[in-house]
Amino acid sequence: MSEKPTRMNLDEAGEGRTDWQRVRSQSDAEIDAAIAADSDADAVSEAELARFAAMRARYEVLQAETGMWHWRLVRADGTVLAVDGGGFASRRGADDAIRLLRSAVLAADLRAA
């Protein structure tokens, strides 16, 4: 991508909505740089920054003794947020499931149960 993302140019997708396709195409480093360059960043307190940092999460892919591959989503503090539903025969299967989940989560609607 030729231009660096900012909140302003991401909103230019139209009607004040964020262009999530562009956001998904950015690396974590590019997003962190855009946040750092945001003029409103000074308004965020140190406590809020610490809370956001604690909320960061990562996917881990592990192979069980049975040979099956599993993924889990782990928060920065080590709390497991989600695990796969049964395992995969290959590492690629687990990786593909993570990619599918990430796409589905970004497109999901929030509805009352």
ABEGO torsion letter per residue (X at the ends): XABBBBAAAAAAAEGGBBBAAAAAABBAAAAAAAAAABAAAAABBAAAAAAAAAABBBBBBBBBAAGBBBBBBBBAAGBBABBBAGEBABAAAAAAAAAAAAAAAAABBBBBX
